[in-house]
Amino acid sequence: MKIARTERFKRAYRQLSAENRAQARKAISQLGQDIRHPGLGVKRIRGARGIWEARVSRSCRLTFQMERDTILLRNIGEHDDVLGRP
């Protein structure tokens, strides 16, 4: 699948620590290859129609939505912050 990034995702990605950015690159690569990869822990976000979350690290999550053959990355950051504003 193709990967696209919103401006909000790009801004949030730049604010991550170097370690989280490295983990995010790995998670995004896995997401593009196999959305069901067990390390990603992909699941729907309750109350947010069509928006999903994936695990980047123990405390970092990213949100995305799927549009045909493209995964649109919406937000990334600390678990509670990201899931509060997917």
The 8 nearest C-alpha neighbors of each residue, nearest first, counted from 0:
[[1, 31, 68, 69, 2, 70, 32, 30],
 [0, 2, 69, 70, 68, 3, 31, 71],
 [1, 3, 70, 69, 71, 0, 31, 4],
 [4, 2, 71, 72, 70, 1, 69, 5],
 [5, 3, 72, 71, 8, 73, 6, 9],
 [4, 6, 8, 7, 73, 72, 9, 3],
 [7, 5, 9, 8, 10, 4, 73, 11],
 [6, 8, 10, 5, 9, 11, 74, 73],
 [7, 9, 74, 5, 11, 73, 6, 10],
 [8, 10, 6, 12, 7, 11, 13, 5],
 [11, 9, 7, 13, 12, 8, 6, 14],
 [10, 12, 8, 14, 13, 9, 75, 7],
 [13, 11, 9, 14, 15, 10, 8, 75],
 [12, 14, 10, 11, 15, 9, 20, 16],
 [15, 13, 11, 12, 16, 10, 76, 9],
 [16, 14, 12, 13, 19, 20, 17, 11],
 [15, 17, 19, 18, 20, 14, 13, 21],
 [16, 18, 20, 19, 21, 15, 22, 14],
 [17, 19, 21, 16, 20, 22, 15, 23],
 [18, 20, 22, 16, 21, 17, 15, 23],
 [19, 21, 23, 17, 22, 18, 15, 24],
 [22, 20, 24, 18, 19, 23, 17, 25],
 [21, 23, 19, 25, 20, 24, 55, 26],
 [22, 24, 20, 26, 25, 21, 55, 19],
 [25, 23, 27, 21, 22, 26, 28, 20],
 [24, 26, 28, 22, 23, 27, 29, 21],
 [27, 25, 23, 29, 28, 24, 55, 30],
 [28, 26, 30, 24, 29, 25, 23, 31],
 [27, 29, 25, 31, 26, 30, 24, 32],
 [30, 28, 26, 32, 27, 31, 33, 25],
 [29, 31, 34, 27, 33, 28, 32, 26],
 [32, 30, 28, 0, 29, 33, 27, 34],
 [31, 33, 29, 30, 28, 34, 0, 36],
 [34, 32, 35, 30, 36, 29, 31, 28],
 [33, 35, 30, 36, 31, 32, 29, 41],
 [36, 34, 33, 37, 41, 39, 40, 30],
 [35, 37, 33, 38, 34, 39, 29, 30],
 [38, 36, 39, 40, 35, 41, 34, 33],
 [39, 37, 36, 40, 54, 26, 41, 35],
 [40, 38, 54, 53, 37, 41, 36, 26],
 [39, 41, 37, 38, 53, 54, 42, 36],
 [42, 40, 53, 39, 52, 51, 35, 54],
 [43, 41, 51, 52, 40, 44, 53, 50],
 [44, 42, 51, 50, 45, 52, 41, 49],
 [43, 45, 51, 47, 50, 46, 52, 42],
 [46, 44, 47, 43, 48, 50, 51, 42],
 [45, 47, 48, 44, 43, 50, 49, 85],
 [48, 46, 45, 44, 50, 49, 85, 43],
 [47, 49, 50, 46, 45, 44, 43, 51],
 [48, 50, 64, 47, 51, 43, 65, 44],
 [51, 49, 64, 48, 63, 47, 44, 43],
 [50, 52, 43, 63, 44, 62, 42, 64],
 [51, 53, 62, 41, 61, 42, 43, 63],
 [54, 52, 41, 39, 61, 40, 60, 62],
 [53, 55, 39, 60, 56, 40, 59, 61],
 [54, 56, 60, 59, 23, 26, 22, 53],
 [57, 55, 59, 58, 54, 22, 60, 19],
 [56, 58, 59, 55, 54, 60, 78, 77],
 [57, 59, 78, 56, 77, 60, 55, 54],
 [60, 58, 77, 56, 78, 76, 55, 57],
 [61, 59, 54, 55, 78, 75, 76, 53],
 [60, 62, 75, 53, 74, 52, 76, 54],
 [61, 63, 52, 74, 73, 51, 85, 72],
 [64, 62, 72, 73, 51, 71, 50, 52],
 [63, 65, 50, 71, 70, 51, 49, 66],
 [66, 64, 70, 69, 71, 67, 63, 68],
 [65, 67, 69, 68, 70, 64, 71, 49],
 [66, 68, 69, 65, 70, 0, 1, 64],
 [67, 69, 0, 66, 1, 70, 65, 2],
 [70, 68, 1, 66, 0, 2, 67, 65],
 [69, 71, 65, 2, 64, 1, 3, 72],
 [72, 70, 3, 64, 63, 4, 65, 2],
 [71, 73, 63, 4, 3, 62, 5, 74],
 [72, 74, 63, 8, 62, 5, 71, 4],
 [75, 73, 8, 62, 61, 85, 72, 7],
 [76, 74, 61, 60, 11, 81, 8, 12],
 [75, 77, 59, 60, 81, 78, 61, 11],
 [78, 76, 59, 80, 58, 79, 81, 60],
 [77, 79, 59, 60, 58, 81, 80, 82],
 [80, 78, 82, 81, 77, 83, 76, 58],
 [81, 79, 83, 77, 78, 82, 84, 76],
 [80, 82, 84, 83, 85, 78, 79, 76],
 [81, 83, 85, 79, 84, 80, 78, 44],
 [82, 84, 80, 81, 79, 85, 78, 44],
 [83, 85, 81, 82, 80, 74, 79, 62],
 [84, 82, 81, 62, 83, 74, 73, 50]]
